[in-house]
Amino acid sequence: MTRRAQLLRRLGVTAPPGRFASVYLAGLRIPDEDVRELITLVDEPTRSFLEKALALDSDVIALTIEDRERILWALDDVRTDALAELRGVLLQEHEWRARKGWSSSRRRPTG
């Protein structure tokens, strides 16, 4: 049982049948199952970052601009409503940054 599941059980919180755990990506609650699908679609280093975040039972996954752009381009043909909504949010952010002339020059530290 994951740490998150143990904590929720201890608090008496139960998910309705058929519901999965989820995380926040770009301000949206995305089911873990959809994050796992996203991992199969996105390029490195975002793929490994998402895998680690799920393995650590993260509730919120902070994305760099580069992560957001990799995810956006990976979600050309989305299969779930949650990933379609995520793509829409990331596309709006990308268009806003383009209008402002902002680039994706920030990098996540390695190591």
Secondary structure, DSSP 4 states (H G I P E B T S, - for coil): --HHHHHHHHHT--PPTT---EEEETTEEEEHHHHHHHHHHSPTTHHHHHHHHHHTT-SEE---HHHHHHHHHHTTT--SHHHHHHHHHHHHHHHHHHHHT------PPP-
